[in-house]
Amino acid sequence: MTVCAIEPPSTDGTAGVPGTGCAITADGAYAARLARDGDSWFPERWTLDGPEPYAVPLPGNQPEGPGTEVQPMGDGRVLIHRPVAGRHAFSLLYPTGPGTGELPLGAVECAGPGTRLTLLPPAPGGVRAYALAVGPRSSVVWLVAGGAFGPQRCAEVPGRCSGGVWLDGSGRLLALDRELDGRTKTVVVDLERAGEVSPLLQIAEGSDDRLLLADPDSGLLLISSDAPSPGRERLGWGVLGSTLPVRFPECLRVPECVVTPFAIQPGQVLMPENCAVGLRIDGSLGTWVGVWRPAGREVRHLPAPEGWLAGTGLCTRDGVLRLPYATEATPCGVSDVPAPGGVAAPATAGAGAGDAAREGTGVVAAERTGGVAAERAGGAQGPDPDGGAAGAFERVGPVGAEPGPPVPAAARPVPLQQAPLGRLVTN
């Protein structure tokens, strides 16, 4: 299951309340949030993988303060982050009969002025948890849970970073949106190679490019960039491991609304264009849910359940959106919404270039199999009907000589100036 928080589920404390978002483990088994009891806030764990969802309150000795964040771990414990006077304390909470047990993990000091530390989205596996400390000139990735000796410094990235998207199923490759020299570009941090940093997404030299969501199974990437329309952010999609250009479908531009992807359907190996994508849509009439597939070229608009924890949810392998909600009558609920618009299997590598250009489907999946014909199908000479922009992705890693089950491989996009995109650049 694929989930991603576009923004950390916390506030910076300026509003005088703790963070009110909800975080879900990468496998969708647990969620955690800060619930309200009158004027007080306390941690709450949700169990989502049973017959019915249920919540377990985890109150401490006192209400939680501004800037507090919570995140579920794979074993059901809840990581809590409490900022206090320049120090950031971390503990694991767990139920102990009528009370709450707490295991202190240590603290991180951010003495520098203007430094802000927030939790990164839950890592695959649920064993480790990471935080990002953003300073005036650089950003530091911290391992705050799952280490041997308390919080550990993993990597330092020049520039101010934001976001945070996991690119693989092992929790090794972390994508961050880095602001440096006035431009924002996505970079990848390899946590198993001493925090090695390399470019991940660079659509155009003068554009601001951000990675919003990624699915390791299909390689589908959801991207925000102003490359197709300078000064105005647009949503686009690409595929990790592909040399095809990033596309910016017109249907994702909803007038006078803000569209934010929050979940991708997993398990669609070699079929990224078939993946259902859950969208949060905010407009003057309120907030509702959208479902989009790259192959469908249209957004299906659906009402959000009452009390939806907006922007939070996951998608199952069967294409069902699971949307957590909380109301006075149902303080812990999940609404299952089947994603409409499923499509047939993509075109084969032998399909003609004209068909691929018209349909916009099947090209990427075929290219990922390594077929030569796929490059011909993907390289249609006419303009991209989805509004493509240059941007390329390259899969790196050993290729087995004998066929076998698919094995997750490290992958990273390649900057535009390094990619063979001469005839694939479209406007």
C-alpha positions as CSV (number, residue, x, y, z in Angstrom):
1,M,0.0,0.0,0.0
2,T,1.2,3.5,-0.8
3,V,0.7,6.5,1.3
4,C,2.4,9.8,1.5
5,A,2.0,13.0,3.5
6,I,2.7,15.9,1.2
7,E,3.2,18.1,4.3
8,P,4.3,16.9,7.7
9,P,1.2,16.3,9.9
10,S,2.2,19.0,12.3
11,T,2.1,22.7,12.9
12,D,5.0,24.9,13.7
13,G,3.4,25.9,17.0
14,T,2.4,29.3,15.9
15,A,-1.3,28.4,16.1
16,G,-0.8,27.3,19.7
17,V,-2.0,23.7,19.1
18,P,-0.3,20.4,18.3
19,G,-0.2,18.9,14.9
20,T,-3.7,17.5,14.0
21,G,-2.8,15.3,11.0
22,C,-2.9,11.6,10.7
23,A,0.0,9.3,9.7
24,I,-0.4,5.8,8.4
25,T,2.2,3.0,8.3
26,A,3.5,2.0,4.8
27,D,1.6,-1.3,5.0
28,G,-1.6,0.4,6.1
29,A,-1.9,-1.6,9.4
30,Y,-1.8,1.3,11.9
31,A,-2.4,5.0,12.0
32,A,-1.7,7.6,14.7
33,R,-3.0,11.1,15.3
34,L,-3.5,13.6,18.1
35,A,-7.1,13.6,19.2
36,R,-8.9,16.3,21.1
37,D,-10.5,16.1,24.5
38,G,-12.0,19.5,25.3
39,D,-9.1,21.9,25.2
40,S,-6.5,19.1,25.5
41,W,-4.7,16.9,23.0
42,F,-3.6,13.3,23.4
43,P,-2.0,10.6,21.1
44,E,-4.3,8.0,19.7
45,R,-3.4,4.8,17.7
46,W,-5.8,3.4,15.1
47,T,-5.7,-0.3,14.1
48,L,-6.8,-0.6,10.5
49,D,-6.0,-4.2,9.4
50,G,-8.7,-5.9,11.4
51,P,-12.3,-6.6,10.7
52,E,-13.2,-3.2,12.0
53,P,-11.0,-0.2,12.8
54,Y,-10.6,0.7,16.4
55,A,-8.7,3.4,18.4
56,V,-6.6,3.1,21.5
57,P,-6.0,6.3,23.4
58,L,-2.5,6.9,24.6
59,P,-2.7,9.9,27.0
60,G,0.4,11.0,28.9
61,N,0.7,12.6,32.3
62,Q,-0.2,16.0,30.7
63,P,-1.7,17.3,27.5
64,E,0.5,17.6,24.5
65,G,1.9,21.0,23.5
66,P,2.4,22.9,20.3
67,G,4.5,21.2,17.6
68,T,3.9,17.7,18.9
69,E,3.9,15.0,16.2
70,V,3.0,11.3,16.3
71,Q,3.8,8.5,13.9
72,P,2.8,4.8,14.1
73,M,5.4,2.1,14.0
74,G,5.0,-1.4,12.4
75,D,4.7,-3.1,15.8
76,G,1.8,-1.0,17.0
77,R,3.8,1.4,19.1
78,V,3.5,5.1,18.5
79,L,6.5,7.4,18.1
80,I,6.0,10.9,19.6
81,H,8.1,13.9,19.0
82,R,7.9,16.8,21.5
83,P,9.9,20.0,20.9
84,V,10.9,21.8,24.0
85,A,13.2,24.9,24.1
86,G,15.4,24.0,21.2
87,R,15.5,20.3,22.0
88,H,13.4,17.6,20.3
89,A,12.6,14.6,22.5
90,F,11.4,11.3,21.1
91,S,9.7,8.4,22.8
92,L,7.7,5.3,22.0
93,L,4.2,5.0,23.5
94,Y,2.3,1.8,24.0
95,P,-0.8,0.7,25.9
96,T,-0.3,-0.9,29.3
97,G,-3.7,-1.8,30.6
98,P,-5.5,1.4,31.8
99,G,-2.4,3.5,31.3
100,T,0.3,4.4,28.7
101,G,3.8,3.1,28.7
102,E,6.6,5.4,27.4
103,L,10.1,4.4,26.3
104,P,12.4,7.4,25.9
105,L,14.6,7.3,22.8
106,G,16.7,10.4,23.3
107,A,16.7,13.9,22.0
108,V,18.1,16.0,19.1
109,E,19.3,19.5,19.8
110,C,18.8,22.2,17.1
111,A,20.4,25.2,18.6
112,G,20.8,27.1,15.4
113,P,18.4,29.9,14.8
114,G,15.6,29.2,12.3
115,T,16.2,25.4,12.4
116,R,13.0,23.4,12.2
117,L,12.7,19.6,12.8
118,T,9.8,17.5,11.7
119,L,9.1,13.8,11.2
120,L,9.4,12.3,7.7
121,P,6.7,10.1,6.4
122,P,6.6,6.6,7.8
123,A,9.4,4.4,6.4
124,P,8.7,1.1,4.7
125,G,8.9,-1.8,7.1
126,G,7.8,0.2,10.1
127,V,11.0,-0.6,12.1
128,R,12.7,2.8,11.7
129,A,11.5,6.4,11.8
130,Y,13.3,9.5,10.5
131,A,13.2,13.2,11.0
132,L,14.4,16.2,8.9
133,A,16.1,19.2,10.5
134,V,16.1,22.1,8.2
135,G,18.5,24.9,8.8
136,P,19.4,28.2,7.0
137,R,22.0,26.5,4.7
138,S,21.6,22.8,5.0
139,S,19.3,20.0,6.1
140,V,20.0,16.9,8.2
141,V,18.3,13.6,8.1
142,W,18.1,11.9,11.6
143,L,17.3,8.3,12.4
144,V,15.1,8.9,15.5
145,A,13.7,5.4,16.1
146,G,15.1,1.9,15.3
147,G,18.7,2.8,15.9
148,A,21.0,1.1,18.4
149,F,22.0,4.2,20.4
150,G,19.2,6.7,20.3
151,P,18.9,9.4,17.5
152,Q,21.6,9.1,14.9
153,R,22.7,11.6,12.2
154,C,22.3,9.9,8.8
155,A,22.9,12.5,6.2
156,E,23.5,16.2,5.6
157,V,22.1,17.8,2.4
158,P,23.2,21.3,1.3
159,G,20.2,23.6,0.9
160,R,16.8,23.7,2.6
161,C,14.9,20.5,2.1
162,S,11.2,19.7,2.4
163,G,8.8,16.9,1.4
164,G,10.0,13.4,1.8
165,V,9.1,10.4,-0.4
166,W,10.3,6.8,-0.1
167,L,11.3,5.4,-3.5
168,D,11.8,1.7,-2.6
169,G,10.3,-0.9,-0.3
170,S,13.4,-1.2,2.0
171,G,13.6,2.3,3.3
172,R,16.9,3.0,1.6
173,L,16.2,5.7,-1.0
174,L,14.6,8.9,0.3
175,A,13.6,11.7,-2.1
176,L,13.7,15.3,-0.8
177,D,12.8,18.6,-2.5
178,R,15.9,20.8,-2.1
179,E,15.8,24.6,-2.4
180,L,19.3,25.8,-3.5
181,D,20.3,28.9,-5.4
182,G,16.8,30.0,-5.7
183,R,15.5,26.8,-7.4
184,T,13.8,23.7,-6.0
185,K,14.8,20.3,-7.4
186,T,14.3,16.8,-6.1
187,V,17.3,14.9,-4.9
188,V,17.7,11.3,-3.6
189,V,19.5,10.4,-0.4
190,D,20.9,6.9,-0.2
191,L,20.8,6.1,3.5
192,E,22.9,2.9,3.0
193,R,25.7,4.8,1.4
194,A,26.5,7.3,4.1
195,G,23.8,9.7,3.0
196,E,25.1,10.0,-0.6
197,V,23.1,12.7,-2.5
198,S,22.4,12.6,-6.2
199,P,20.0,14.4,-8.5
200,L,16.5,12.8,-8.9
201,L,14.3,15.1,-10.8
202,Q,15.2,18.1,-13.1
203,I,12.7,18.8,-15.8
204,A,14.2,22.1,-16.9
205,E,17.1,24.2,-15.7
206,G,14.9,27.1,-14.5
207,S,11.9,25.2,-13.2
208,D,10.9,24.3,-9.7
209,D,10.3,20.5,-9.6
210,R,9.0,18.6,-6.6
211,L,8.2,14.9,-6.1
212,L,4.9,14.5,-4.4
213,L,4.3,10.7,-4.4
214,A,5.9,7.5,-5.6
215,D,4.9,3.9,-5.9
216,P,7.8,1.4,-5.8
217,D,5.8,-1.4,-7.5
218,S,4.9,0.4,-10.7
219,G,7.5,3.2,-10.6
220,L,4.7,5.8,-11.0
221,L,5.8,9.2,-9.8
222,L,3.5,12.2,-9.1
223,I,5.3,15.5,-9.7
224,S,4.6,19.2,-9.2
225,S,6.5,21.6,-11.6
226,D,6.2,24.9,-13.3
227,A,8.2,23.8,-16.3
228,P,5.2,23.7,-18.7
229,S,3.9,27.0,-17.4
230,P,6.6,29.2,-15.7
231,G,5.4,30.6,-12.4
232,R,2.4,28.3,-12.1
233,E,2.7,24.9,-10.5
234,R,1.1,21.9,-12.4
235,L,0.7,18.3,-11.6
236,G,2.4,15.8,-13.8
237,W,3.4,12.1,-13.8
238,G,6.4,10.1,-14.9
239,V,7.8,6.6,-14.4
240,L,11.0,5.7,-12.5
241,G,13.3,3.9,-14.8
242,S,11.8,5.5,-18.0
243,T,13.4,7.8,-20.5
244,L,9.9,9.1,-21.5
245,P,9.1,12.7,-20.8
246,V,7.0,13.8,-17.8
247,R,3.4,14.4,-18.7
248,F,1.1,17.1,-17.4
249,P,-2.5,16.1,-18.1
250,E,-4.9,18.9,-18.6
251,C,-7.6,17.0,-16.5
252,L,-5.5,17.5,-13.4
253,R,-6.0,21.3,-13.7
254,V,-9.3,21.8,-11.8
255,P,-10.4,25.5,-12.1
256,E,-10.1,27.4,-8.9
257,C,-9.1,24.3,-6.9
258,V,-6.0,22.9,-5.3
259,V,-5.4,19.3,-6.2
260,T,-3.1,17.2,-4.0
261,P,-2.4,13.5,-4.5
262,F,-2.3,11.4,-1.4
263,A,-2.3,7.7,-2.4
264,I,-1.3,5.4,-5.3
265,Q,-2.7,1.9,-6.0
266,P,0.2,-0.6,-5.4
267,G,0.9,-3.9,-7.0
268,Q,0.6,-2.7,-10.6
269,V,4.0,-4.0,-11.7
270,L,4.8,-2.8,-15.2
271,M,1.5,-1.0,-15.5
272,P,2.0,2.5,-14.0
273,E,-0.7,3.9,-16.3
274,N,-3.3,1.6,-14.7
275,C,-2.7,2.8,-11.1
276,A,-5.5,4.6,-9.4
277,V,-4.4,7.8,-7.7
278,G,-6.3,9.3,-4.8
279,L,-6.6,13.1,-4.9
280,R,-7.6,15.6,-2.3
281,I,-9.4,18.5,-4.0
282,D,-9.9,21.8,-2.1
283,G,-12.2,24.5,-3.6
284,S,-14.7,27.1,-2.6
285,L,-17.3,24.5,-2.1
286,G,-15.2,22.5,0.4
287,T,-13.0,19.5,0.2
288,W,-13.7,16.3,-1.7
289,V,-12.0,13.2,-3.2
290,G,-10.9,12.7,-6.8
291,V,-9.7,9.5,-8.5
292,W,-7.5,9.6,-11.5
293,R,-5.6,7.1,-13.6
294,P,-2.9,8.1,-16.1
295,A,-4.6,5.9,-18.8
296,G,-8.0,7.4,-18.1
297,R,-7.3,11.0,-18.7
298,E,-10.2,12.2,-16.5
299,V,-10.7,12.8,-12.8
300,R,-13.7,11.2,-11.1
301,H,-15.1,13.4,-8.4
302,L,-16.4,11.7,-5.3
303,P,-17.9,13.1,-2.0
304,A,-15.6,12.8,1.0
305,P,-17.0,10.9,4.0
306,E,-18.1,13.2,6.8
307,G,-15.3,13.9,9.2
308,W,-12.6,12.8,6.7
309,L,-9.1,13.4,8.0
310,A,-8.5,15.3,4.8
311,G,-5.5,14.3,2.7
312,T,-5.1,11.1,4.6
313,G,-5.8,7.6,3.2
314,L,-4.4,4.7,1.3
315,C,-5.2,2.6,-1.7
316,T,-5.3,-1.2,-1.7
317,R,-4.0,-3.5,-4.4
318,D,-7.6,-4.0,-5.6
319,G,-8.0,-0.2,-6.2
320,V,-10.1,0.6,-3.1
321,L,-9.4,3.9,-1.4
322,R,-9.5,3.6,2.4
323,L,-10.3,7.0,3.9
324,P,-10.1,7.4,7.7
325,Y,-12.7,9.7,9.3
326,A,-13.7,10.7,12.8
327,T,-17.1,12.1,13.8
328,E,-18.9,12.5,17.2
329,A,-20.9,9.4,16.4
330,T,-18.0,7.4,15.0
331,P,-14.7,8.5,16.5
332,C,-12.7,5.9,14.5
333,G,-14.0,5.0,11.1
334,V,-12.7,4.0,7.6
335,S,-14.7,4.6,4.5
336,D,-13.9,2.1,1.7
337,V,-14.4,3.8,-1.8
338,P,-13.8,1.6,-4.9
339,A,-11.7,3.6,-7.3
340,P,-13.7,3.8,-10.6
341,G,-12.2,3.8,-14.1
342,G,-10.1,0.6,-14.2
343,V,-8.6,-0.1,-17.6
344,A,-7.4,-3.1,-19.5
345,A,-3.8,-4.2,-19.7
346,P,-1.4,-1.8,-21.5
347,A,-0.5,-2.2,-25.1
348,T,2.3,-4.6,-26.0
349,A,5.8,-3.5,-27.1
350,G,4.8,-4.3,-30.7
351,A,2.0,-1.6,-30.8
352,G,2.5,1.1,-33.4
353,A,3.9,4.5,-32.5
354,G,0.7,6.2,-33.7
355,D,-1.5,4.1,-31.4
356,A,0.8,4.8,-28.5
357,A,0.8,8.5,-29.1
358,R,-3.0,8.6,-29.3
359,E,-3.7,6.5,-26.3
360,G,-0.8,7.5,-24.1
361,T,-0.9,4.1,-22.4
362,G,1.2,1.0,-22.6
363,V,4.3,2.8,-23.7
364,V,5.9,3.2,-20.3
365,A,5.2,-0.3,-19.2
366,A,6.7,-1.8,-22.3
367,E,9.8,0.4,-22.0
368,R,10.4,-0.9,-18.5
369,T,10.6,-4.5,-19.8
370,G,13.7,-3.6,-21.8
371,G,12.2,-4.1,-25.3
372,V,13.6,-2.1,-28.2
373,A,10.2,-1.6,-29.7
374,A,9.1,0.2,-26.6
375,E,11.5,3.0,-27.3
376,R,10.0,3.3,-30.8
377,A,6.5,3.4,-29.4
378,G,7.4,6.0,-26.8
379,G,9.1,8.2,-29.2
380,A,6.2,9.5,-31.2
381,Q,7.1,12.6,-33.2
382,G,3.9,14.6,-32.6
383,P,3.1,16.8,-29.7
384,D,2.3,15.0,-26.4
385,P,-1.5,15.2,-25.9
386,D,-1.0,15.3,-22.2
387,G,1.3,18.3,-22.3
388,G,4.6,16.5,-21.8
389,A,7.8,18.2,-20.6
390,A,11.3,17.0,-20.8
391,G,12.5,14.9,-17.9
392,A,14.0,11.5,-17.7
393,F,14.4,8.6,-15.4
394,E,17.0,5.8,-15.3
395,R,16.9,2.5,-13.4
396,V,20.3,1.4,-12.2
397,G,21.4,-1.9,-10.7
398,P,22.4,-5.4,-11.8
399,V,20.3,-7.2,-14.4
400,G,20.0,-10.9,-13.9
401,A,20.9,-13.2,-16.7
402,E,18.1,-15.6,-16.0
403,P,14.4,-14.8,-15.7
404,G,12.9,-14.8,-12.2
405,P,10.4,-12.9,-10.0
406,P,10.7,-9.2,-9.9
407,V,13.2,-7.9,-7.4
408,P,13.2,-4.3,-6.0
409,A,16.1,-2.4,-7.5
410,A,17.5,1.0,-6.7
411,A,16.3,3.5,-9.2
412,R,16.7,7.2,-9.8
413,P,15.7,9.7,-12.4
414,V,18.5,11.3,-14.5
415,P,18.8,15.1,-15.0
416,L,17.6,16.3,-18.3
417,Q,21.0,17.2,-19.7
418,Q,22.2,13.6,-19.2
419,A,19.2,11.9,-20.8
420,P,18.8,10.8,-24.4
421,L,15.6,12.8,-25.0
422,G,16.3,14.6,-28.2
423,R,13.2,13.5,-30.1
424,L,11.1,13.1,-27.0
425,V,10.9,16.7,-25.9
426,T,7.4,18.0,-26.2
427,N,5.6,21.2,-25.4
